């Protein structure tokens, strides 16, 4: 069964549900007035994402903005990449200029941010092709579609309430109490909560904390 149509007639949530339920393998291409996003599926599981809006590798862009990678080192590694078979991140990792954990977290931020964006598209077109997409510039992942649907709908539902409590992005939070085990238990703080709390130093503003957390913006702001 071919999948082809407009997002006004068949929303992104329904498309993902169909692909998941039928365990389809191929590439879903979503096009809005602003961009085109391609999502690779294997038996209904998301295995890669690509956007035509990515000029730089989006992981590098996040790492540079967060201060974990210099643009000069990234540019040099990209030039070096053209001369051999090693990718820019492998080159920088071997040079000790890039933490692999940071790269993985930056990839997670990019993928979740793109998925959240496309789930909110109200206009555009979609088509599903049962052939492999050119893997150039594709971010690899392994995410069950059903999990993406539930998480994304939860975020869309909770965001309006959370947004009301977030201060301006240039506000510098301060710590009032040290983070004790008792507070962690009482408020059921997660590892992400404690990580974000540790970044508060009365100098970083909200925007800087979100960037340096290397967490999806919704999670960090929550």
MILO-124191 format. One record per residue: residue number from 1; x, y, z of N, C-alpha, C in turn; residue in one letter. Coordinates in steps of 0.05 Angstrom, whole numbers, always signed. Example, Ala and Ser with C-alpha at 12.3 -4.5 7.8 and 13.67 -1.06 7.14 Angstrom:
residues 2
PT|seq|nx|ny|nz|cax|cay|caz|cx|cy|cz|type
PT|1|+264|-114|+156|+246|-90|+156|+264|-66|+156|a;
PT|2|+257|-45|+142|+273|-21|+143|+258|+1|+157|s;
END
This chain:
residues 222
PT|seq|nx|ny|nz|cax|cay|caz|cx|cy|cz|type
PT|1|+17|-24|+0|+0|+0|+0|+18|+25|+0|x;
PT|2|+14|+42|-20|+30|+67|-22|+20|+87|-2|x;
PT|3|+40|+102|+10|+33|+124|+28|+40|+150|+14|x;
PT|4|+20|+166|+9|+25|+191|-6|+1|+209|+0|x;
PT|5|+7|+234|+6|-16|+253|+11|-7|+278|+24|x;
PT|6|-26|+293|+35|-21|+318|+48|-25|+315|+78|x;
PT|7|-11|+332|+93|-13|+330|+122|-39|+341|+133|x;
PT|8|-54|+355|+116|-80|+364|+125|-100|+341|+125|x;
PT|9|-96|+322|+107|-114|+299|+106|-106|+277|+124|x;
PT|10|-80|+274|+130|-70|+252|+146|-46|+262|+162|x;
PT|11|-50|+265|+188|-29|+278|+205|-5|+260|+209|x;
PT|12|+17|+273|+219|+42|+258|+223|+38|+236|+243|x;
PT|13|+22|+240|+264|+18|+220|+284|+6|+195|+272|x;
PT|14|-14|+198|+255|-27|+176|+241|-8|+161|+222|x;
PT|15|+9|+177|+209|+28|+165|+191|+48|+147|+206|x;
PT|16|+58|+157|+228|+77|+141|+244|+63|+116|+256|x;
PT|17|+38|+119|+264|+24|+96|+275|+20|+74|+254|x;
PT|18|+14|+82|+229|+11|+63|+208|+37|+49|+201|x;
PT|19|+59|+64|+200|+85|+53|+194|+93|+33|+216|x;
PT|20|+88|+41|+241|+95|+24|+264|+78|-2|+264|x;
PT|21|+52|+1|+260|+34|-23|+261|+40|-42|+239|x;
PT|22|+46|-32|+215|+51|-49|+192|+81|-57|+190|x;
PT|23|+97|-47|+209|+126|-53|+210|+139|-49|+183|x;
PT|24|+134|-25|+172|+143|-19|+145|+173|-12|+145|x;
PT|25|+186|-18|+123|+214|-11|+118|+216|+7|+94|x;
PT|26|+230|+29|+98|+233|+48|+76|+238|+76|+87|x;
PT|27|+233|+96|+71|+238|+124|+78|+213|+141|+76|x;
PT|28|+206|+154|+98|+184|+173|+99|+195|+201|+94|x;
PT|29|+185|+214|+73|+194|+241|+67|+172|+261|+72|x;
PT|30|+177|+278|+92|+157|+299|+100|+167|+326|+90|x;
PT|31|+149|+340|+77|+156|+366|+66|+136|+387|+75|x;
PT|32|+147|+408|+88|+131|+431|+96|+140|+455|+80|x;
PT|33|+127|+478|+83|+136|+502|+69|+164|+511|+76|x;
PT|34|+173|+502|+100|+200|+511|+110|+222|+491|+104|x;
PT|35|+216|+465|+104|+238|+446|+102|+227|+418|+94|x;
PT|36|+247|+401|+87|+241|+373|+81|+256|+355|+100|x;
PT|37|+243|+336|+113|+255|+318|+132|+251|+289|+122|x;
PT|38|+272|+274|+121|+270|+246|+113|+276|+228|+137|x;
PT|39|+258|+208|+141|+261|+190|+164|+262|+161|+154|x;
PT|40|+284|+148|+161|+288|+120|+152|+276|+101|+173|x;
PT|41|+260|+82|+163|+248|+61|+181|+258|+34|+173|x;
PT|42|+261|+16|+193|+267|-12|+188|+248|-28|+206|x;
PT|43|+229|-41|+193|+208|-56|+208|+194|-39|+228|x;
PT|44|+188|-14|+220|+174|+4|+237|+190|+19|+258|x;
PT|45|+216|+13|+259|+234|+27|+278|+250|+49|+264|x;
PT|46|+252|+72|+276|+266|+94|+264|+296|+89|+266|x;
PT|47|+310|+90|+243|+338|+84|+243|+355|+107|+232|x;
PT|48|+343|+129|+223|+358|+151|+213|+341|+175|+207|x;
PT|49|+352|+199|+209|+338|+224|+203|+356|+243|+188|x;
PT|50|+344|+257|+169|+359|+276|+153|+341|+300|+147|x;
PT|51|+352|+325|+149|+338|+349|+143|+353|+366|+122|x;
PT|52|+338|+378|+104|+351|+394|+83|+360|+422|+95|x;
PT|53|+353|+427|+120|+360|+453|+132|+388|+451|+145|x;
PT|54|+400|+427|+146|+426|+424|+159|+448|+433|+140|x;
PT|55|+460|+456|+146|+483|+465|+130|+508|+453|+142|x;
PT|56|+512|+456|+168|+533|+442|+182|+521|+416|+193|x;
PT|57|+539|+398|+202|+529|+375|+217|+515|+386|+242|x;
PT|58|+490|+380|+246|+475|+393|+269|+487|+385|+296|x;
PT|59|+500|+362|+298|+513|+355|+323|+536|+374|+329|x;
PT|60|+552|+380|+308|+574|+398|+312|+564|+426|+320|x;
PT|61|+542|+434|+307|+531|+460|+313|+522|+462|+342|x;
PT|62|+510|+441|+353|+502|+441|+381|+526|+441|+399|x;
PT|63|+546|+426|+392|+571|+424|+409|+586|+451|+409|x;
PT|64|+587|+464|+386|+600|+490|+384|+585|+511|+401|x;
PT|65|+559|+511|+399|+543|+531|+414|+545|+526|+444|x;
PT|66|+549|+500|+451|+551|+494|+480|+579|+498|+491|x;
PT|67|+598|+503|+473|+625|+507|+482|+642|+482|+485|x;
PT|68|+632|+459|+475|+647|+434|+477|+664|+428|+453|x;
PT|69|+663|+445|+433|+678|+441|+408|+683|+468|+396|x;
PT|70|+708|+473|+387|+713|+498|+373|+707|+496|+344|x;
PT|71|+697|+517|+332|+690|+517|+304|+715|+513|+287|x;
PT|72|+738|+524|+296|+763|+521|+282|+770|+491|+280|x;
PT|73|+769|+476|+302|+775|+448|+302|+756|+432|+284|x;
PT|74|+730|+440|+285|+711|+426|+269|+716|+430|+239|x;
PT|75|+722|+455|+231|+728|+461|+203|+752|+446|+193|x;
PT|76|+772|+445|+210|+797|+431|+203|+792|+401|+200|x;
PT|77|+776|+390|+217|+769|+361|+216|+753|+355|+191|x;
PT|78|+735|+373|+183|+719|+369|+159|+737|+369|+134|x;
PT|79|+756|+387|+134|+775|+388|+111|+792|+362|+111|x;
PT|80|+800|+353|+134|+815|+328|+136|+798|+304|+127|x;
PT|81|+773|+306|+133|+754|+284|+126|+754|+279|+96|x;
PT|82|+756|+301|+80|+756|+299|+51|+780|+284|+40|x;
PT|83|+801|+283|+56|+826|+271|+46|+829|+241|+54|x;
PT|84|+813|+232|+72|+814|+204|+80|+786|+193|+87|x;
PT|85|+785|+169|+96|+759|+155|+100|+748|+160|+128|x;
PT|86|+762|+175|+145|+752|+179|+172|+733|+203|+173|x;
PT|87|+712|+200|+190|+693|+222|+194|+704|+243|+213|x;
PT|88|+694|+267|+211|+704|+289|+226|+704|+284|+256|x;
PT|89|+684|+270|+266|+682|+265|+295|+702|+243|+304|x;
PT|90|+708|+224|+286|+728|+204|+292|+756|+217|+294|x;
PT|91|+761|+236|+275|+786|+250|+275|+790|+266|+301|x;
PT|92|+770|+281|+309|+772|+297|+333|+773|+280|+358|x;
PT|93|+759|+257|+358|+760|+239|+381|+788|+228|+385|x;
PT|94|+801|+220|+363|+828|+210|+365|+848|+231|+374|x;
PT|95|+842|+256|+367|+859|+278|+375|+854|+287|+404|x;
PT|96|+834|+276|+416|+826|+283|+444|+812|+310|+445|x;
PT|97|+800|+318|+423|+786|+344|+422|+756|+341|+423|x;
PT|98|+746|+316|+424|+718|+312|+424|+711|+288|+442|x;
PT|99|+692|+292|+460|+683|+271|+478|+661|+256|+464|x;
PT|100|+664|+229|+460|+644|+213|+446|+617|+214|+460|x;
PT|101|+617|+216|+486|+591|+217|+501|+577|+243|+493|x;
PT|102|+591|+265|+491|+579|+291|+484|+568|+289|+455|x;
PT|103|+582|+275|+437|+572|+272|+410|+546|+256|+410|x;
PT|104|+544|+235|+425|+519|+219|+426|+496|+236|+438|x;
PT|105|+502|+251|+458|+481|+268|+470|+472|+290|+451|x;
PT|106|+491|+301|+436|+484|+322|+416|+466|+310|+394|x;
PT|107|+472|+285|+387|+456|+271|+367|+428|+267|+377|x;
PT|108|+425|+259|+402|+399|+255|+415|+383|+281|+415|x;
PT|109|+396|+303|+420|+383|+329|+420|+372|+336|+393|x;
PT|110|+388|+332|+372|+380|+338|+345|+356|+321|+336|x;
PT|111|+358|+295|+341|+337|+277|+332|+311|+283|+346|x;
PT|112|+311|+286|+372|+286|+291|+387|+274|+319|+379|x;
PT|113|+292|+338|+374|+282|+365|+367|+268|+364|+339|x;
PT|114|+280|+350|+320|+269|+348|+294|+242|+333|+295|x;
PT|115|+241|+311|+310|+216|+295|+312|+194|+312|+324|x;
PT|116|+201|+327|+345|+181|+344|+358|+170|+365|+338|x;
PT|117|+188|+375|+322|+180|+396|+302|+161|+384|+282|x;
PT|118|+168|+361|+270|+151|+350|+248|+124|+341|+258|x;
PT|119|+123|+332|+283|+97|+323|+294|+78|+347|+297|x;
PT|120|+88|+371|+296|+71|+394|+299|+65|+408|+272|x;
PT|121|+75|+396|+251|+68|+407|+224|+39|+403|+218|x;
PT|122|+26|+423|+209|-3|+422|+202|-8|+423|+172|x;
PT|123|+13|+431|+157|+10|+432|+128|+36|+422|+115|x;
PT|124|+32|+411|+91|+55|+400|+77|+47|+374|+63|x;
PT|125|+67|+359|+54|+62|+334|+40|+79|+311|+52|x;
PT|126|+70|+287|+47|+86|+264|+55|+85|+242|+34|x;
PT|127|+106|+226|+33|+106|+202|+16|+125|+182|+29|x;
PT|128|+118|+157|+26|+135|+136|+37|+145|+119|+14|x;
PT|129|+172|+117|+12|+185|+102|-9|+197|+77|+3|x;
PT|130|+193|+54|-10|+204|+29|+1|+232|+23|-10|x;
PT|131|+248|+44|-12|+276|+41|-19|+293|+57|+0|x;
PT|132|+318|+50|+1|+337|+63|+20|+344|+90|+10|x;
PT|133|+345|+109|+29|+354|+136|+24|+384|+137|+23|x;
PT|134|+395|+155|+7|+424|+160|+8|+431|+168|+37|x;
PT|135|+450|+153|+49|+456|+156|+77|+474|+180|+83|x;
PT|136|+482|+195|+62|+499|+219|+66|+484|+239|+84|x;
PT|137|+497|+248|+105|+486|+268|+123|+462|+257|+140|x;
PT|138|+458|+231|+141|+437|+220|+157|+447|+214|+185|x;
PT|139|+431|+222|+205|+438|+216|+233|+426|+189|+240|x;
PT|140|+443|+170|+248|+433|+144|+255|+421|+143|+283|x;
PT|141|+402|+126|+287|+389|+122|+313|+375|+96|+313|x;
PT|142|+362|+89|+335|+346|+65|+337|+324|+70|+357|x;
PT|143|+301|+80|+346|+280|+89|+364|+253|+77|+355|x;
PT|144|+240|+62|+373|+214|+50|+366|+194|+73|+361|x;
PT|145|+179|+70|+339|+160|+91|+331|+139|+96|+352|x;
PT|146|+129|+75|+365|+108|+78|+385|+117|+96|+408|x;
PT|147|+143|+92|+416|+154|+108|+438|+156|+137|+430|x;
PT|148|+164|+142|+405|+165|+170|+395|+138|+183|+395|x;
PT|149|+117|+168|+387|+90|+179|+386|+81|+187|+414|x;
PT|150|+85|+169|+434|+76|+175|+461|+91|+198|+474|x;
PT|151|+118|+197|+470|+134|+219|+482|+128|+246|+470|x;
PT|152|+125|+246|+444|+121|+272|+430|+93|+283|+437|x;
PT|153|+73|+267|+438|+46|+276|+445|+46|+286|+474|x;
PT|154|+61|+273|+492|+63|+282|+520|+76|+309|+521|x;
PT|155|+97|+314|+506|+111|+339|+506|+92|+361|+496|x;
PT|156|+79|+356|+474|+60|+376|+462|+38|+383|+482|x;
PT|157|+29|+363|+497|+8|+367|+517|+18|+383|+541|x;
PT|158|+42|+377|+550|+52|+389|+575|+65|+417|+570|x;
PT|159|+75|+422|+546|+90|+446|+541|+76|+472|+549|x;
PT|160|+50|+476|+542|+38|+501|+549|+39|+507|+579|x;
PT|161|+36|+487|+596|+37|+491|+625|+66|+498|+634|x;
PT|162|+85|+484|+623|+113|+488|+631|+123|+515|+621|x;
PT|163|+114|+523|+597|+123|+548|+585|+116|+572|+603|x;
PT|164|+93|+571|+617|+84|+593|+634|+104|+597|+658|x;
PT|165|+119|+576|+665|+136|+578|+689|+165|+584|+683|x;
PT|166|+171|+585|+657|+199|+589|+649|+206|+619|+648|x;
PT|167|+228|+627|+661|+235|+655|+660|+247|+662|+632|x;
PT|168|+252|+688|+626|+264|+695|+601|+291|+681|+597|x;
PT|169|+298|+676|+572|+323|+661|+566|+348|+675|+576|x;
PT|170|+347|+701|+580|+371|+716|+590|+372|+718|+620|x;
PT|171|+353|+705|+634|+353|+705|+663|+374|+686|+674|x;
PT|172|+388|+694|+695|+409|+677|+707|+397|+665|+733|x;
PT|173|+391|+639|+733|+380|+626|+757|+401|+626|+779|x;
PT|174|+392|+625|+804|+410|+622|+827|+401|+598|+843|x;
PT|175|+420|+586|+858|+413|+564|+876|+407|+575|+904|x;
PT|176|+385|+565|+915|+377|+574|+942|+385|+554|+963|x;
PT|177|+382|+528|+956|+389|+506|+974|+408|+487|+960|x;
PT|178|+426|+475|+975|+442|+454|+963|+425|+430|+956|x;
PT|179|+433|+414|+936|+418|+391|+928|+425|+367|+946|x;
PT|180|+408|+361|+964|+413|+339|+983|+397|+314|+974|x;
PT|181|+405|+291|+986|+391|+266|+980|+362|+268|+987|x;
PT|182|+356|+282|+1009|+328|+285|+1018|+312|+300|+997|x;
PT|183|+323|+322|+986|+309|+338|+966|+305|+321|+940|x;
PT|184|+325|+306|+933|+324|+288|+909|+301|+269|+912|x;
PT|185|+299|+256|+936|+277|+237|+941|+250|+250|+942|x;
PT|186|+248|+273|+956|+223|+286|+960|+211|+295|+933|x;
PT|187|+228|+306|+916|+218|+316|+890|+221|+297|+867|x;
PT|188|+231|+273|+874|+235|+252|+854|+251|+262|+830|x;
PT|189|+273|+275|+836|+290|+287|+815|+304|+265|+799|x;
PT|190|+305|+269|+773|+318|+251|+755|+347|+259|+751|x;
PT|191|+362|+242|+736|+390|+248|+730|+391|+274|+714|x;
PT|192|+372|+278|+696|+371|+303|+680|+367|+327|+698|x;
PT|193|+348|+325|+717|+343|+347|+735|+368|+355|+750|x;
PT|194|+382|+335|+761|+407|+340|+777|+429|+351|+759|x;
PT|195|+431|+341|+735|+451|+351|+716|+446|+381|+710|x;
PT|196|+421|+388|+704|+414|+416|+699|+420|+434|+723|x;
PT|197|+412|+423|+747|+416|+438|+772|+446|+444|+776|x;
PT|198|+463|+425|+769|+492|+429|+773|+504|+450|+755|x;
PT|199|+490|+457|+733|+500|+477|+714|+493|+505|+724|x;
PT|200|+476|+508|+744|+469|+534|+754|+492|+546|+771|x;
PT|201|+503|+568|+762|+526|+579|+776|+523|+610|+780|x;
PT|202|+499|+620|+776|+493|+649|+779|+506|+666|+757|x;
PT|203|+518|+653|+737|+530|+667|+715|+517|+659|+688|x;
PT|204|+511|+633|+686|+498|+624|+661|+469|+631|+661|x;
PT|205|+459|+641|+638|+431|+646|+636|+416|+621|+627|x;
PT|206|+390|+623|+625|+374|+599|+619|+382|+587|+592|x;
PT|207|+386|+604|+572|+394|+594|+545|+420|+579|+546|x;
PT|208|+439|+590|+561|+466|+577|+563|+464|+550|+577|x;
PT|209|+448|+549|+598|+444|+524|+613|+432|+502|+596|x;
PT|210|+412|+510|+580|+399|+490|+562|+419|+480|+542|x;
PT|211|+435|+498|+531|+455|+489|+511|+476|+471|+523|x;
PT|212|+487|+478|+547|+508|+463|+559|+498|+437|+571|x;
PT|213|+472|+434|+575|+461|+409|+586|+463|+387|+566|x;
PT|214|+463|+394|+540|+462|+374|+518|+438|+356|+522|x;
PT|215|+416|+368|+531|+391|+354|+533|+371|+367|+513|x;
PT|216|+351|+352|+504|+331|+365|+487|+319|+389|+502|x;
PT|217|+315|+411|+489|+305|+435|+503|+282|+431|+521|x;
PT|218|+262|+415|+513|+239|+410|+530|+247|+397|+556|x;
PT|219|+265|+378|+555|+274|+363|+579|+289|+382|+598|x;
PT|220|+307|+398|+586|+323|+416|+603|+306|+438|+615|x;
PT|221|+288|+449|+600|+270|+470|+610|+250|+459|+631|x;
PT|222|+242|+435|+627|+224|+422|+647|+238|+420|+674|x;
END
